[in-house]
Amino acid sequence: MEENNLNDILGIKTSHSQSNNENNNTKYRYHALRTIAVVYMVLAWIIGIVAIITTFYFLSENKMQIFALVSIIVGGIVALGLAAISESIKVFLDIEYNTRKTSEK
């Protein structure tokens, strides 16, 4: 239950929706990949927040506006890249789950 709350806070959805007919004890496969996806998403948020903070810092300093621009651009690109990697891992896990469920039927 705590894992779902953490996923909700981070904006991470579970890889499949569990209906009332499905067994709630369904074990996920590839736990390491799930963990890596969460780590990438957390890093993306941290880098995005740090980029915003450093941008405001550089804007408050004299003659440092170019560093503020570089900070927000590089930080944004890195944060978006990490978020994209996280989402890509989750897409592959969803594909694996759907393929496994289809082959079980």
Buried (B, 14 or more C-beta within 10 A) or exposed (E): EEEEEEBEEBEBEBBBEEEEEEEEEEEEEBEEBBEBBBEBBBBBBEBBEBBBEBBEEBBEEEEEEEBBEBBBEEBBEBBEEBBEBBBEBBEBBBEBBEEEEEEEE
